[in-house]
Amino acid sequence: GDPSRVVKMVKGDKSKKKTQEPVSRDYTIHLHKLVHGIQFKKRAPRALREIKAFAMKAMKTKDVRVDTKLNKFVWHNGVKNLPRRVRVRLSRKRNEDEDAKEKMYTLIEHVPVESFKGLQTETVQGDN
C-alpha cells in the first residue's frame, strides 16, 4: 500500500474521555441461552444476575438496579421455568445522591411485548 496513507493509532490518547449522558434504550435479552445448563433451583436468580451483567456491559455503569416488575416477570413461572426472552428498557440516569461513588446508575425495567419477532434495539426518547 501507499505509506503516506498510514493512519497512526496513538495508544495514550485519553484526552477525549467520554462523559456519560442519560439515555434509555430497549433491548431484548435471550434468557434461555444465558441459563443453559444451569441447575433448576438456581435459574431465576442466575437470570437476574445475567440481566444485571448485560446492563453493566451495555450502559457501562457499575451501579445497576432492577425494577420490581422485571423481577416479578422473571419469577412468574417459578424458579426453574423462565420466560425464553425478556424485553427490557435500560435507562442510564444521573445519581441524585451527592456522595455516591458512581456518577450514573442504570435502571432496568420490563417492557411488556406481545411478540419478540423483528424487534431491534431502540433508543427511547424522553423519560430521563
N, CA, C and O atoms as a MOPAC input file, in Angstrom:
PM7 MOZYME 1SCF
protein

 N      0.81500 1    -1.21300 1     0.00000 1
 C      0.00000 1     0.00000 1     0.00000 1
 C      0.84300 1     1.25400 1     0.00000 1
 O      2.07200 1     1.18400 1     0.00900 1
 N      0.20600 1     2.36800 1    -0.01000 1
 C      0.84200 1     3.67900 1    -0.05600 1
 C      1.20600 1     4.10100 1     1.37400 1
 O      0.31100 1     4.30000 1     2.19500 1
 N      2.50900 1     4.24200 1     1.69000 1
 C      2.90000 1     4.55100 1     3.07800 1
 C      2.43200 1     5.92100 1     3.56800 1
 O      2.37600 1     6.15600 1     4.77600 1
 N      2.09900 1     6.81800 1     2.65800 1
 C      1.64000 1     8.14800 1     3.08500 1
 C      0.22200 1     8.09300 1     3.65000 1
 O     -0.23900 1     9.04800 1     4.27500 1
 N     -0.47600 1     6.95600 1     3.42700 1
 C     -1.86100 1     6.84700 1     3.90100 1
 C     -1.97300 1     6.08000 1     5.21100 1
 O     -3.07400 1     5.74700 1     5.65000 1
 N     -0.84100 1     5.80200 1     5.82900 1
 C     -0.86200 1     5.07000 1     7.10100 1
 C     -1.43700 1     5.96600 1     8.19300 1
 O     -0.98000 1     7.09300 1     8.38700 1
 N     -2.44500 1     5.45700 1     8.90600 1
 C     -3.06500 1     6.22100 1     9.98500 1
 C     -2.41700 1     5.78900 1    11.28500 1
 O     -2.40000 1     4.60300 1    11.61400 1
 N     -1.88800 1     6.74100 1    12.01800 1
 C     -1.23000 1     6.43300 1    13.28600 1
 C     -2.28900 1     6.21900 1    14.37500 1
 O     -3.17300 1     7.05100 1    14.57700 1
 N     -2.17400 1     5.08400 1    15.06800 1
 C     -3.04200 1     4.84500 1    16.21500 1
 C     -2.25300 1     5.20500 1    17.47000 1
 O     -1.25900 1     4.55500 1    17.79800 1
 N     -2.69600 1     6.22700 1    18.15500 1
 C     -1.98400 1     6.67000 1    19.34200 1
 C     -2.55900 1     5.95600 1    20.55300 1
 O     -3.75800 1     6.04000 1    20.82000 1
 N     -1.70500 1     5.25500 1    21.28300 1
 C     -2.20400 1     4.43700 1    22.38300 1
 C     -2.65500 1     5.27800 1    23.57300 1
 O     -3.72700 1     5.04000 1    24.13000 1
 N     -1.85300 1     6.24800 1    23.96200 1
 C     -2.16100 1     7.00300 1    25.16600 1
 C     -3.03100 1     8.22200 1    24.92800 1
 O     -2.90700 1     9.21800 1    25.64000 1
 N     -3.91300 1     8.15900 1    23.93500 1
 C     -4.74000 1     9.32800 1    23.60600 1
 C     -6.01600 1     9.31100 1    24.45100 1
 O     -7.06700 1     8.85800 1    23.99800 1
 N     -5.90700 1     9.81100 1    25.68400 1
 C     -7.04400 1     9.75400 1    26.58200 1
 C     -7.66800 1    11.13700 1    26.77100 1
 O     -8.42100 1    11.35800 1    27.72000 1
 N     -7.35200 1    12.06400 1    25.86700 1
 C     -7.82000 1    13.44200 1    26.04500 1
 C     -9.33500 1    13.54000 1    25.93900 1
 O     -9.96000 1    14.36100 1    26.61100 1
 N     -9.92900 1    12.68800 1    25.08200 1
 C    -11.38300 1    12.74800 1    24.90600 1
 C    -12.04900 1    11.67400 1    25.75700 1
 O    -12.50400 1    10.65800 1    25.23200 1
 N    -12.10900 1    11.89500 1    27.06500 1
 C    -12.78900 1    10.95900 1    27.96500 1
 C    -14.29000 1    11.12500 1    27.74600 1
 O    -14.83500 1    12.21600 1    27.91300 1
 N    -14.95000 1    10.03000 1    27.37000 1
 C    -16.38600 1    10.11800 1    27.08600 1
 C    -17.14800 1    10.37100 1    28.38900 1
 O    -17.05500 1     9.58800 1    29.33500 1
 N    -17.89700 1    11.46700 1    28.42700 1
 C    -18.75500 1    11.68900 1    29.58700 1
 C    -20.07000 1    10.98200 1    29.30400 1
 O    -20.60300 1    11.05900 1    28.19700 1
 N    -20.58900 1    10.29200 1    30.31400 1
 C    -21.81600 1     9.52700 1    30.11100 1
 C    -23.02800 1    10.44100 1    30.22000 1
 O    -23.17400 1    11.20900 1    31.17100 1
 N    -23.88300 1    10.33500 1    29.22400 1
 C    -25.12800 1    11.09600 1    29.22600 1
 C    -26.27400 1    10.16800 1    29.63000 1
 O    -26.20200 1     8.95800 1    29.41600 1
 N    -27.33400 1    10.74000 1    30.21500 1
 C    -28.51500 1     9.90700 1    30.48800 1
 C    -29.13500 1     9.45200 1    29.16900 1
 O    -29.28600 1    10.25000 1    28.24400 1
 N    -29.49000 1     8.18200 1    29.08100 1
 C    -30.08200 1     7.65500 1    27.85000 1
 C    -30.93200 1     6.43100 1    28.20500 1
 O    -30.65300 1     5.72600 1    29.17500 1
 N    -31.97600 1     6.19400 1    27.39700 1
 C    -32.80400 1     4.99300 1    27.58800 1
 C    -32.85400 1     4.20300 1    26.29200 1
 O    -33.08500 1     4.76100 1    25.22000 1
 N    -32.63400 1     2.89600 1    26.40100 1
 C    -32.73400 1     2.03900 1    25.22900 1
 C    -33.51200 1     0.78000 1    25.57000 1
 O    -33.46600 1     0.30300 1    26.70400 1
 N    -34.23300 1     0.23800 1    24.58000 1
 C    -34.93600 1    -1.03700 1    24.74700 1
 C    -34.10800 1    -2.15700 1    24.13000 1
 O    -33.66700 1    -2.05700 1    22.98500 1
 N    -33.90300 1    -3.21100 1    24.88700 1
 C    -33.16500 1    -4.37500 1    24.41000 1
 C    -34.01400 1    -5.62000 1    24.60000 1
 O    -34.88200 1    -5.66400 1    25.47200 1
 N    -33.75800 1    -6.63600 1    23.77300 1
 C    -34.32100 1    -7.95900 1    24.02600 1
 C    -33.19800 1    -8.82500 1    24.56400 1
 O    -32.13700 1    -8.92700 1    23.94800 1
 N    -33.42300 1    -9.44400 1    25.70100 1
 C    -32.42000 1   -10.33600 1    26.27500 1
 C    -32.91500 1   -11.76800 1    26.14400 1
 O    -34.02100 1   -12.10000 1    26.57000 1
 N    -32.08300 1   -12.60600 1    25.55300 1
 C    -32.41900 1   -14.01100 1    25.34300 1
 C    -31.98600 1   -14.80200 1    26.58200 1
 O    -30.85100 1   -15.27000 1    26.67200 1
 N    -32.92500 1   -14.94200 1    27.54500 1
 C    -32.59400 1   -15.59400 1    28.81300 1
 C    -32.28300 1   -17.07400 1    28.63900 1
 O    -31.45100 1   -17.63600 1    29.35200 1
 N    -32.96400 1   -17.69500 1    27.68100 1
 C    -32.86200 1   -19.13900 1    27.51200 1
 C    -31.41900 1   -19.57900 1    27.31000 1
 O    -30.98700 1   -20.59000 1    27.86400 1
 N    -30.66900 1   -18.80900 1    26.50900 1
 C    -29.28100 1   -19.20600 1    26.26200 1
 C    -28.36700 1   -18.83900 1    27.43400 1
 O    -27.29800 1   -19.42600 1    27.59900 1
 N    -28.79300 1   -17.86300 1    28.24700 1
 C    -27.95200 1   -17.43700 1    29.36600 1
 C    -28.01400 1   -18.39700 1    30.54700 1
 O    -27.08800 1   -18.45500 1    31.35600 1
 N    -29.13000 1   -19.16500 1    30.64800 1
 C    -29.23300 1   -20.11500 1    31.76200 1
 C    -29.13300 1   -21.55500 1    31.27400 1
 O    -29.48700 1   -22.48200 1    32.00200 1
 N    -28.65700 1   -21.74900 1    30.05200 1
 C    -28.48100 1   -23.09600 1    29.51400 1
 C    -27.50800 1   -23.87900 1    30.38800 1
 O    -26.38100 1   -23.44600 1    30.62500 1
 N    -27.95900 1   -25.03600 1    30.86300 1
 C    -27.08200 1   -25.88300 1    31.67500 1
 C    -27.00200 1   -25.48100 1    33.13800 1
 O    -26.22500 1   -26.06900 1    33.89100 1
 N    -27.77900 1   -24.50200 1    33.55700 1
 C    -27.77600 1   -24.09500 1    34.96300 1
 C    -28.80100 1   -24.94600 1    35.70900 1
 O    -29.91300 1   -25.14800 1    35.22300 1
 N    -28.43000 1   -25.44400 1    36.88200 1
 C    -29.35200 1   -26.31300 1    37.61700 1
 C    -30.63700 1   -25.55400 1    37.95900 1
 O    -30.62400 1   -24.34600 1    38.19300 1
 N    -31.75200 1   -26.30500 1    37.98000 1
 C    -33.08200 1   -25.69600 1    38.06000 1
 C    -33.26100 1   -24.72200 1    39.22100 1
 O    -33.81500 1   -23.63800 1    39.03700 1
 N    -32.81300 1   -25.08300 1    40.37700 1
 C    -33.08100 1   -24.25000 1    41.55300 1
 C    -32.28700 1   -22.94500 1    41.55200 1
 O    -32.49100 1   -22.08800 1    42.41200 1
 N    -31.38800 1   -22.79800 1    40.59100 1
 C    -30.60300 1   -21.56000 1    40.53400 1
 C    -30.93600 1   -20.71400 1    39.30800 1
 O    -30.28800 1   -19.69700 1    39.06200 1
 N    -31.94400 1   -21.13000 1    38.53800 1
 C    -32.18000 1   -20.47700 1    37.25800 1
 C    -32.65300 1   -19.03500 1    37.34400 1
 O    -32.05400 1   -18.15500 1    36.72600 1
 N    -33.71500 1   -18.77400 1    38.09900 1
 C    -34.23100 1   -17.40100 1    38.18000 1
 C    -33.20500 1   -16.44300 1    38.80000 1
 O    -33.00400 1   -15.34900 1    38.27200 1
 N    -32.54800 1   -16.82700 1    39.91100 1
 C    -31.52700 1   -15.92700 1    40.45800 1
 C    -30.40100 1   -15.67300 1    39.45700 1
 O    -29.91100 1   -14.55000 1    39.33200 1
 N    -29.99600 1   -16.73000 1    38.74200 1
 C    -28.92200 1   -16.60200 1    37.76100 1
 C    -29.35500 1   -15.68700 1    36.62300 1
 O    -28.56800 1   -14.87100 1    36.14300 1
 N    -30.61300 1   -15.82300 1    36.18900 1
 C    -31.12400 1   -14.98000 1    35.10300 1
 C    -31.03800 1   -13.50600 1    35.47600 1
 O    -30.64600 1   -12.67500 1    34.65700 1
 N    -31.40600 1   -13.18000 1    36.71900 1
 C    -31.34200 1   -11.78600 1    37.14900 1
 C    -29.90700 1   -11.29400 1    37.21200 1
 O    -29.63000 1   -10.13800 1    36.89200 1
 N    -29.00400 1   -12.15400 1    37.61700 1
 C    -27.58600 1   -11.78300 1    37.62600 1
 C    -27.09700 1   -11.52100 1    36.20700 1
 O    -26.33500 1   -10.58400 1    35.96600 1
 N    -27.54300 1   -12.36300 1    35.26700 1
 C    -27.15400 1   -12.19900 1    33.86200 1
 C    -27.72500 1   -10.91000 1    33.27400 1
 O    -27.05700 1   -10.23000 1    32.49500 1
 N    -28.96300 1   -10.57500 1    33.64800 1
 C    -29.58300 1    -9.33200 1    33.18100 1
 C    -28.78000 1    -8.13200 1    33.68500 1
 O    -28.53300 1    -7.18000 1    32.94500 1
 N    -28.38000 1    -8.19500 1    34.95100 1
 C    -27.56200 1    -7.11300 1    35.51700 1
 C    -26.23200 1    -6.98900 1    34.78000 1
 O    -25.78100 1    -5.88600 1    34.46700 1
 N    -25.61300 1    -8.13300 1    34.50900 1
 C    -24.32300 1    -8.13400 1    33.81200 1
 C    -24.48300 1    -7.53700 1    32.41500 1
 O    -23.62900 1    -6.78200 1    31.95000 1
 N    -25.59200 1    -7.88500 1    31.75000 1
 C    -25.90000 1    -7.35300 1    30.42900 1
 C    -26.00400 1    -5.82800 1    30.48900 1
 O    -25.47300 1    -5.12200 1    29.63200 1
 N    -26.69600 1    -5.33700 1    31.51400 1
 C    -26.88700 1    -3.89200 1    31.67200 1
 C    -25.56200 1    -3.17300 1    31.94300 1
 O    -25.31100 1    -2.09300 1    31.40800 1
 N    -24.72200 1    -3.78300 1    32.77700 1
 C    -23.41500 1    -3.18700 1    33.06000 1
 C    -22.60000 1    -3.04300 1    31.78500 1
 O    -21.95800 1    -2.01800 1    31.55500 1
 N    -22.63700 1    -4.09100 1    30.95500 1
 C    -21.87300 1    -4.10600 1    29.72400 1
 C    -22.42400 1    -3.08600 1    28.73000 1
 O    -21.66900 1    -2.35800 1    28.08700 1
 N    -23.75000 1    -3.04600 1    28.61600 1
 C    -24.37900 1    -2.16600 1    27.62100 1
 C    -24.27700 1    -0.69100 1    28.00200 1
 O    -24.03400 1     0.16100 1    27.14700 1
 N    -24.46100 1    -0.39600 1    29.28200 1
 C    -24.53000 1     1.00100 1    29.72800 1
 C    -23.24900 1     1.49200 1    30.40400 1
 O    -23.09500 1     2.68100 1    30.68200 1
 N    -22.33200 1     0.55400 1    30.66100 1
 C    -21.04700 1     0.89700 1    31.27900 1
 C    -21.18600 1     1.61000 1    32.62700 1
 O    -20.47900 1     2.57800 1    32.90600 1
 N    -22.10700 1     1.11600 1    33.45200 1
 C    -22.22600 1     1.64100 1    34.81000 1
 C    -22.07300 1     0.48500 1    35.78900 1
 O    -22.53700 1    -0.62500 1    35.52600 1
 N    -21.42300 1     0.74700 1    36.91500 1
 C    -21.25700 1    -0.30800 1    37.92600 1
 C    -22.55300 1    -0.49300 1    38.71300 1
 O    -22.91100 1    -1.60500 1    39.10000 1
 N    -23.25000 1     0.62800 1    38.94100 1
 C    -24.46900 1     0.61100 1    39.74500 1
 C    -25.67100 1     0.27400 1    38.86100 1
 O    -26.06400 1     1.06500 1    38.00300 1
 N    -26.24900 1    -0.90700 1    39.08100 1
 C    -27.37400 1    -1.36100 1    38.26800 1
 C    -28.52400 1    -1.74000 1    39.18400 1
 O    -28.33300 1    -2.48200 1    40.14800 1
 N    -29.72900 1    -1.23200 1    38.88900 1
 C    -30.89200 1    -1.50800 1    39.74300 1
 C    -31.99600 1    -2.18400 1    38.92900 1
 O    -32.33300 1    -1.74100 1    37.83100 1
 N    -32.54400 1    -3.24800 1    39.47400 1
 C    -33.60400 1    -3.99900 1    38.79700 1
 C    -34.95400 1    -3.56100 1    39.34500 1
 O    -35.17500 1    -3.56600 1    40.55600 1
 N    -35.85100 1    -3.18300 1    38.44600 1
 C    -37.20400 1    -2.78900 1    38.81700 1
 C    -37.97400 1    -4.01200 1    39.33300 1
 O    -37.75100 1    -5.13300 1    38.87500 1
 N    -38.87900 1    -3.78200 1    40.28800 1
 C    -39.62100 1    -4.90100 1    40.87700 1
 C    -40.49900 1    -5.61800 1    39.85200 1
 O    -40.69500 1    -6.82900 1    39.95100 1
 N    -41.02900 1    -4.88500 1    38.86900 1
 C    -41.88700 1    -5.52200 1    37.85600 1
 C    -41.10100 1    -6.50600 1    36.99000 1
 O    -41.61600 1    -7.55200 1    36.59500 1
 N    -39.85100 1    -6.15500 1    36.70400 1
 C    -38.99200 1    -7.06900 1    35.94000 1
 C    -38.70700 1    -8.32800 1    36.76600 1
 O    -38.75000 1    -9.44500 1    36.25100 1
 N    -38.41700 1    -8.12600 1    38.04800 1
 C    -38.16600 1    -9.24700 1    38.94600 1
 C    -39.37200 1   -10.18500 1    38.97200 1
 O    -39.22700 1   -11.40400 1    38.88700 1
 N    -40.57800 1    -9.59100 1    39.09200 1
 C    -41.82500 1   -10.37300 1    39.08700 1
 C    -41.97400 1   -11.15700 1    37.78600 1
 O    -42.35300 1   -12.32800 1    37.79600 1
 N    -41.66900 1   -10.49100 1    36.65700 1
 C    -41.82000 1   -11.14500 1    35.36000 1
 C    -40.88900 1   -12.34800 1    35.21500 1
 O    -41.29400 1   -13.40200 1    34.72500 1
 N    -39.63600 1   -12.17800 1    35.64600 1
 C    -38.67900 1   -13.28200 1    35.53700 1
 C    -39.11000 1   -14.46300 1    36.40600 1
 O    -38.94500 1   -15.62100 1    36.02200 1
 N    -39.66200 1   -14.15900 1    37.57800 1
 C    -40.02900 1   -15.20700 1    38.52500 1
 C    -41.44100 1   -15.75000 1    38.32400 1
 O    -41.81100 1   -16.70500 1    39.00700 1
 N    -42.25400 1   -15.18700 1    37.41500 1
 C    -43.67500 1   -15.53900 1    37.39900 1
 C    -43.98400 1   -16.98700 1    37.03800 1
 O    -45.08700 1   -17.46400 1    37.30500 1
 N    -43.01500 1   -17.70500 1    36.42400 1
 C    -43.21600 1   -19.13300 1    36.17100 1
 C    -42.50400 1   -20.00800 1    37.20200 1
 O    -42.39600 1   -21.22100 1    37.02100 1
 N    -42.02600 1   -19.40200 1    38.26700 1
 C    -41.30100 1   -20.16900 1    39.27100 1
 C    -39.80100 1   -20.08700 1    39.06500 1
 O    -39.32300 1   -19.37000 1    38.18500 1
 N    -39.05700 1   -20.82800 1    39.88500 1
 C    -37.60500 1   -20.69300 1    39.89700 1
 C    -36.95000 1   -21.31800 1    38.66300 1
 O    -35.88600 1   -20.87300 1    38.23300 1
 N    -37.58600 1   -22.35400 1    38.08900 1
 C    -36.88900 1   -23.04800 1    37.00500 1
 C    -37.44100 1   -22.78200 1    35.60900 1
 O    -36.70000 1   -22.88100 1    34.63100 1
 N    -38.71900 1   -22.44900 1    35.49200 1
 C    -39.29100 1   -22.21700 1    34.15800 1
 C    -39.26800 1   -20.73100 1    33.81100 1
 O    -40.22500 1   -20.00500 1    34.07700 1
 N    -38.17400 1   -20.29700 1    33.22200 1
 C    -38.03500 1   -18.88500 1    32.89800 1
 C    -38.73700 1   -18.55000 1    31.59600 1
 O    -38.94300 1   -19.42400 1    30.75400 1
 N    -39.10900 1   -17.27800 1    31.42600 1
 C    -39.50300 1   -16.82900 1    30.09000 1
 C    -38.28600 1   -16.97200 1    29.17400 1
 O    -37.15800 1   -16.73100 1    29.60400 1
 N    -38.50900 1   -17.36700 1    27.90400 1
 C    -37.38700 1   -17.55600 1    26.98400 1
 C    -36.62100 1   -16.25200 1    26.75900 1
 O    -35.39100 1   -16.21800 1    26.76900 1
 N    -37.39300 1   -15.17800 1    26.55400 1
 C    -36.79300 1   -13.86900 1    26.30100 1
 C    -37.48200 1   -12.82700 1    27.15800 1
 O    -38.58200 1   -13.04300 1    27.66600 1
 N    -36.81400 1   -11.68800 1    27.31100 1
 C    -37.43700 1   -10.58400 1    28.03100 1
 C    -37.03000 1    -9.28600 1    27.34600 1
 O    -35.87500 1    -9.10600 1    26.96100 1
 N    -37.98900 1    -8.39400 1    27.20100 1
 C    -37.72200 1    -7.08200 1    26.62200 1
 C    -37.50200 1    -6.12100 1    27.76900 1
 O    -38.36200 1    -5.98200 1    28.63800 1
 N    -36.35200 1    -5.45300 1    27.78100 1
 C    -36.04800 1    -4.55800 1    28.89500 1
 C    -35.72200 1    -3.15600 1    28.40500 1
 O    -35.22500 1    -2.96600 1    27.29500 1
 N    -36.01300 1    -2.18200 1    29.25600 1
 C    -35.60400 1    -0.79800 1    28.99600 1
 C    -34.48000 1    -0.46100 1    29.96200 1
 O    -34.67100 1    -0.44400 1    31.17800 1
 N    -33.29500 1    -0.19200 1    29.39800 1
 C    -32.16600 1     0.21500 1    30.22000 1
 C    -32.09500 1     1.72800 1    30.20900 1
 O    -31.92600 1     2.33600 1    29.15200 1
 N    -32.22300 1     2.34000 1    31.37900 1
 C    -32.17300 1     3.79700 1    31.48800 1
 C    -30.95800 1     4.19600 1    32.31100 1
 O    -30.87800 1     3.90700 1    33.50500 1
 N    -30.01900 1     4.86100 1    31.66200 1
 C    -28.87500 1     5.38800 1    32.40600 1
 C    -29.27900 1     6.74200 1    32.97000 1
 O    -29.66400 1     7.64500 1    32.22700 1
 N    -29.19000 1     6.87400 1    34.27800 1
 C    -29.65600 1     8.10300 1    34.93200 1
 C    -28.55600 1     8.68700 1    35.80100 1
 O    -27.62400 1     7.99200 1    36.20700 1
 N    -28.68600 1     9.98900 1    36.08100 1
 C    -27.73600 1    10.64100 1    36.98500 1
 C    -28.06600 1    10.25200 1    38.41900 1
 O    -29.23200 1    10.15000 1    38.80200 1
 N    -27.02700 1    10.03900 1    39.19400 1
 C    -27.22100 1     9.72200 1    40.60100 1
 C    -27.50300 1    11.00100 1    41.37500 1
 O    -26.65100 1    11.88500 1    41.45100 1
 N    -28.69900 1    11.10100 1    41.94900 1
 C    -29.07100 1    12.31600 1    42.69300 1
 C    -28.27500 1    12.39400 1    44.00000 1
 O    -27.92100 1    13.47500 1    44.47200 1
 N    -28.00800 1    11.22500 1    44.56100 1
 C    -27.27400 1    11.13800 1    45.81300 1
 C    -25.86100 1    11.69500 1    45.62100 1
 O    -25.06300 1    11.12400 1    44.87900 1
 N    -25.55600 1    12.79900 1    46.28300 1
 C    -24.30500 1    13.53300 1    46.02300 1
 C    -23.04600 1    12.72700 1    46.34900 1
 O    -22.07200 1    12.75400 1    45.59600 1
 N    -23.07200 1    12.00800 1    47.47800 1
 C    -21.84500 1    11.33000 1    47.91000 1
 C    -21.68200 1     9.92400 1    47.32700 1
 O    -20.85700 1     9.14300 1    47.80400 1
 N    -22.47400 1     9.60200 1    46.28900 1
 C    -22.37200 1     8.28100 1    45.67400 1
 C    -21.04600 1     8.15000 1    44.92300 1
 O    -20.52500 1     9.12200 1    44.37700 1
 N    -20.51200 1     6.92000 1    44.91000 1
 C    -19.24600 1     6.69100 1    44.21900 1
 C    -19.39800 1     6.87400 1    42.71300 1
 O    -18.54300 1     7.46400 1    42.05200 1
 N    -20.50800 1     6.35300 1    42.18700 1
 C    -20.73100 1     6.40600 1    40.73400 1
 C    -21.56000 1     7.64000 1    40.36900 1
 O    -22.48300 1     8.01600 1    41.09100 1
 N    -21.21600 1     8.26200 1    39.24100 1
 C    -21.98000 1     9.43300 1    38.77700 1
 C    -23.34100 1     8.99800 1    38.20700 1
 O    -24.35500 1     9.67100 1    38.39100 1
 N    -23.32700 1     7.86300 1    37.51800 1
 C    -24.53400 1     7.38800 1    36.83800 1
 C    -24.92500 1     6.01400 1    37.37000 1
 O    -24.08500 1     5.24800 1    37.84300 1
 N    -26.23900 1     5.71800 1    37.28000 1
 C    -26.68300 1     4.35400 1    37.54900 1
 C    -27.62400 1     3.93100 1    36.43100 1
 O    -28.14100 1     4.77200 1    35.69600 1
 N    -27.84600 1     2.62600 1    36.30600 1
 C    -28.73800 1     2.10600 1    35.28200 1
 C    -29.95200 1     1.48000 1    35.95200 1
 O    -29.82000 1     0.67300 1    36.87200 1
 N    -31.14000 1     1.86100 1    35.47800 1
 C    -32.36400 1     1.22900 1    35.95300 1
 C    -32.85500 1     0.28400 1    34.86200 1
 O    -32.96400 1     0.67100 1    33.69800 1
 N    -33.14900 1    -0.95400 1    35.24400 1
 C    -33.63300 1    -1.95000 1    34.28300 1
 C    -35.11200 1    -2.16700 1    34.52000 1
 O    -35.52000 1    -2.61800 1    35.59100 1
 N    -35.92500 1    -1.83900 1    33.50500 1
 C    -37.36900 1    -2.01500 1    33.62600 1
 C    -37.87800 1    -2.99100 1    32.58300 1
 O    -37.28900 1    -3.14700 1    31.51300 1
 N    -38.98600 1    -3.64600 1    32.91400 1
 C    -39.58600 1    -4.59200 1    31.98200 1
 C    -40.48700 1    -3.85400 1    30.99400 1
 O    -41.26600 1    -2.98400 1    31.38500 1
 N    -40.37500 1    -4.20700 1    29.70700 1
 C    -41.26800 1    -3.65900 1    28.68500 1
 C    -42.12100 1    -4.81300 1    28.15700 1
 O    -41.62300 1    -5.65600 1    27.41200 1
 N    -43.41200 1    -4.85900 1    28.53900 1
 C    -44.24500 1    -5.97900 1    28.07600 1
 C    -44.46700 1    -5.90200 1    26.56200 1
 O    -44.83300 1    -4.85100 1    26.03600 1
 N    -44.24300 1    -7.02100 1    25.86800 1
 C    -44.48800 1    -7.07100 1    24.41900 1
 C    -45.28800 1    -8.32500 1    24.09500 1
 O    -45.19700 1    -9.33900 1    24.78700 1
 N    -46.08400 1    -8.23000 1    23.01200 1
 C    -46.86300 1    -9.38400 1    22.56100 1
 C    -45.94000 1   -10.44600 1    21.97500 1
 O    -46.05700 1   -11.63100 1    22.28600 1
 N    -45.01200 1    -9.99700 1    21.11500 1
 C    -44.13200 1   -10.92100 1    20.41500 1
 C    -42.74600 1   -10.29700 1    20.29600 1
 O    -42.60400 1    -9.07500 1    20.27200 1
 N    -41.72900 1   -11.14900 1    20.22100 1
 C    -40.35100 1   -10.65200 1    20.10400 1
 C    -39.90000 1   -10.61100 1    18.64800 1
 O    -38.76400 1   -10.23900 1    18.35500 1
 N    -40.79600 1   -10.99500 1    17.73800 1
 C    -40.43200 1   -11.08700 1    16.33400 1
 C    -40.06600 1    -9.72300 1    15.75100 1
 O    -40.83100 1    -8.76200 1    15.83900 1
 N    -38.88600 1    -9.66700 1    15.15900 1
 C    -38.49100 1    -8.46000 1    14.43100 1
 C    -38.15100 1    -7.25100 1    15.27100 1
 O    -38.01700 1    -6.14900 1    14.73900 1
 N    -38.00700 1    -7.43200 1    16.57900 1
 C    -37.68500 1    -6.28900 1    17.42800 1
 C    -36.19600 1    -5.97600 1    17.34800 1
 O    -35.36100 1    -6.88000 1    17.31400 1
 N    -35.87700 1    -4.69200 1    17.32000 1
 C    -34.49700 1    -4.24200 1    17.30700 1
 C    -34.21700 1    -3.51000 1    18.61600 1
 O    -35.12500 1    -3.22100 1    19.39500 1
 N    -32.93100 1    -3.21800 1    18.83600 1
 C    -32.58500 1    -2.33000 1    19.94400 1
 C    -32.98600 1    -0.92300 1    19.54700 1
 O    -32.62500 1    -0.45000 1    18.46900 1
 N    -33.72400 1    -0.25800 1    20.40600 1
 C    -34.20700 1     1.08200 1    20.06400 1
 C    -33.88300 1     2.06700 1    21.17100 1
 O    -33.99500 1     1.75500 1    22.35600 1
 N    -33.47600 1     3.26600 1    20.76100 1
 C    -33.28400 1     4.34000 1    21.73400 1
 C    -34.62300 1     4.98600 1    22.00800 1
 O    -35.36600 1     5.33400 1    21.08900 1
 N    -34.92300 1     5.14300 1    23.30300 1
 C    -36.22200 1     5.68900 1    23.70500 1
 C    -36.03500 1     7.15200 1    24.06200 1
 O    -35.10800 1     7.50800 1    24.78800 1
 N    -36.91800 1     7.99700 1    23.55000 1
 C    -36.83900 1     9.43000 1    23.87200 1
 C    -37.57500 1     9.68800 1    25.17600 1
 O    -38.48900 1     8.95400 1    25.55200 1
 N    -37.15200 1    10.75500 1    25.86000 1
 C    -37.97700 1    11.17800 1    26.98700 1
 C    -37.48500 1    10.71000 1    28.32100 1
 O    -36.41000 1    11.11600 1    28.76400 1
 N    -38.24100 1     9.87000 1    28.97100 1
 C    -38.34600 1     9.69000 1    30.42500 1
 C    -37.07500 1     9.73700 1    31.26000 1
 O    -36.99400 1     9.03400 1    32.26700 1
 N    -36.07700 1    10.53600 1    30.88800 1
 C    -34.91500 1    10.68500 1    31.77600 1
 C    -35.12500 1    11.85200 1    32.69800 1
 O    -34.26300 1    12.14900 1    33.52500 1

